[in-house]
Amino acid sequence: GKSQAVANGVTSRVVGRRGLNVIYDAYASGGDRFHSEAQPYPRNPGCQIVCVGSESKWKGVDVVLEAFNQLTDLDAVLYVIGVKEADFAHYLSPMAKEKAVFLGQRKDVPALLKEREFLVLAPRTGDSCPNVVLEAFDAGLPVLGTQVGGIGELVADGVHGWVVPPGRLGALAERMRGLALDPAMRQQMSNRN
């Protein structure tokens, strides 16, 4: 399996007592993905938060956007990569829309991560070993994610970032606020990645 969570699920359903060995995804730093494309957007002031997802409902981009609605009082910007604004902007309040930048599909995600201050992802169901978490660690970013699949195995809670239970919008928003307001904590977490 790609995470202990996946291995446990397969073992309990299929393999039985023999168990499985976990081999995490390999991750190589470098290449074209680490050089930013021409930026069609200005860098906004304030804390630079990034969410990387897909159109799939289980990836939870909508959850991140709804949590961001609770942060409109902060000097923060949410960059959303991997989805179309037309499909997801309706999850944002009018004030949050002014602070969200949708970048769509990008090939230079690792380069874009290096320009941000933390990653937030909120899948609803198991995400065995999200590459974006490994890319964020490589970029030196703390990661805020939901405790599903292998995310809790990759992100040591309070060390490399924070992990919250899935479906707990208030907890996600509270941790986003905490990371946005505390650059020293972000730096400490970043130093451990």
C-alpha atoms as one frame of an Amber mdcrd trajectory, in Angstrom:
protein
   0.000   0.000   0.000   0.919   3.694  -0.269   0.098   4.398   3.393  -0.474
   2.440   6.572  -4.144   3.471   6.420  -4.518   1.825   2.994  -2.554  -1.235
   4.094  -4.770  -1.655   7.168  -7.925  -1.459   5.053  -6.686  -3.984   2.525
  -5.346  -6.308   5.197  -8.629  -6.379   7.087 -10.660  -7.050   3.941  -8.419
  -9.163   1.728  -4.998 -10.194   2.896  -5.758 -11.444   6.385  -3.021 -12.130
   8.887  -0.052 -11.824   6.554  -0.238  -8.040   6.390   1.283  -5.674   3.873
   4.409  -3.583   3.761   3.972   0.126   3.207   6.100   1.730   0.502   5.503
   5.463   0.353   5.572   7.291  -2.967   8.968   8.262  -4.220   9.443  11.987
  -4.581  12.136  13.630  -6.649  12.871  17.299  -6.328  13.797  19.224  -9.459
  12.770  19.373 -13.092  10.449  21.701 -14.984   7.731  21.480 -12.360   9.984
  23.435  -9.986  10.326  26.462 -12.260   7.353  28.791 -12.238   5.464  29.552
 -15.418   4.947  33.211 -16.243   2.783  34.491 -13.407  -0.543  35.820 -14.679
  -1.270  37.303 -11.260   0.385  39.756  -8.873   1.668  38.560  -5.504  -0.850
  39.815  -2.995   0.077  41.195   0.409  -0.731  39.247   3.548  -0.341  35.606
   4.458  -0.122  33.448   1.340  -2.233  30.286   1.802  -2.428  27.647  -0.906
  -4.899  24.848  -1.581  -4.175  22.251  -4.258  -6.961  19.924  -5.310  -9.054
  18.637  -8.140 -12.635  18.774  -9.341 -13.380  15.568  -7.390 -15.752  16.243
  -4.499 -13.823  13.921  -2.159 -10.717  16.150  -2.430 -12.504  18.771  -0.305
 -11.561  21.987  -2.095 -15.070  23.227  -1.258 -14.398  22.568   2.443 -11.235
  24.696   2.334 -13.149  27.497   0.613 -15.938  27.366   3.213 -13.353  27.496
   6.010 -11.681  30.468   4.310 -15.022  32.325   4.550 -14.362  32.546   8.297
 -11.040  34.333   7.733 -12.128  37.432   5.814 -11.009  39.647   8.710  -7.394
  38.532   8.198  -4.777  39.928   5.880  -4.587  36.632   3.975  -4.935  35.402
   0.409  -5.977  31.904  -0.640  -4.471  30.588  -3.874  -6.501  27.694  -5.274
  -4.745  25.400  -7.736  -6.300  22.611  -9.781  -9.911  23.756 -10.092 -11.845
  26.237 -12.196 -13.113  29.390 -10.552 -16.463  28.994 -12.338 -17.001  25.621
 -10.634 -15.965  26.571  -7.095 -16.310  30.340  -6.489 -19.897  29.911  -5.296
 -18.544  28.352  -2.068 -16.983  31.702  -1.149 -18.669  34.657   0.499 -18.432
  37.963  -1.411 -15.654  39.167   0.934 -13.720  35.895   0.624 -13.979  36.055
  -3.192 -11.959  39.274  -3.080  -9.155  37.414  -1.280  -9.113  34.212  -3.335
  -7.061  33.662  -6.489  -7.955  30.687  -8.682  -4.981  29.534 -10.746  -6.605
  26.533 -12.458  -4.561  23.554 -13.627  -0.834  24.165 -13.346   2.270  22.154
 -14.176   4.484  24.214 -11.856   2.828  23.424  -8.527   6.126  22.899  -6.617
   7.394  26.303  -7.778   4.135  27.966  -6.750   4.291  26.308  -3.342   7.687
  27.882  -2.692   6.038  31.308  -2.987   3.388  30.566  -0.302   3.358  30.233
   3.471   1.316  27.090   4.147  -0.704  24.407   2.384  -4.212  23.407   3.392
  -6.022  20.340   2.084  -9.218  18.753   3.371 -10.051  15.477   1.645 -13.229
  13.820   2.865 -12.023  10.255   2.442  -8.711   8.435   2.301  -5.974  10.065
   0.302  -3.269   7.460   0.668  -0.137   9.555   0.105  -0.897  12.949  -1.465
   2.071  14.089  -3.537   1.216  17.704  -2.765   2.107  17.089   0.896   5.564
  15.871  -0.144   5.896  18.847  -2.508   4.901  21.226   0.303   7.493  19.700
   2.635  10.114  20.100  -0.088   9.103  23.760  -0.424   9.422  24.159   3.352
   5.712  24.706   3.950   3.730  23.639   6.981   0.738  21.497   6.016  -2.767
  21.673   7.443  -4.782  18.613   6.464  -7.594  16.335   7.489  -6.926  13.066
   9.314  -7.767  10.772   6.411  -5.697   8.199   4.573  -1.980   8.773   4.909
  -2.088  12.490   5.712  -1.783  11.864   9.454   1.174   9.561   8.770   2.981
  12.269   6.810   2.057  15.320   8.899   3.068  15.024  12.552   0.416  17.113
  14.309   1.980  20.245  15.772   5.383  19.402  14.265   5.135  19.680  10.459
   1.715  21.293  10.508  -1.692  20.404  11.871  -4.148  17.574  11.300  -7.869
  18.007  12.002 -10.735  15.514  11.834 -12.578  15.445   8.492 -15.860  17.329
   8.426 -14.848  19.707  11.223 -15.089  23.008   9.374 -14.637  25.070  12.544
 -11.465  23.197  13.522 -10.051  23.634  10.014 -10.809  27.373  10.019  -9.325
  27.765  13.519  -6.059  26.086  12.487  -5.942  28.156   9.281  -6.347  31.291
  11.382  -3.646  30.159  13.798  -1.134  29.503  11.012  -1.996  32.751   9.227
  -1.485  34.825  12.381   1.684  33.159  13.648   4.688  33.504  11.322   7.038
  32.236  14.062   5.068  28.985  14.349   5.038  28.626  10.556   8.799  29.082
  10.507   9.329  26.502  13.256   7.208  23.976  11.365   8.904  24.864   8.106
  12.338  24.257   9.664  11.260  20.711  10.546  10.240  19.819   6.986
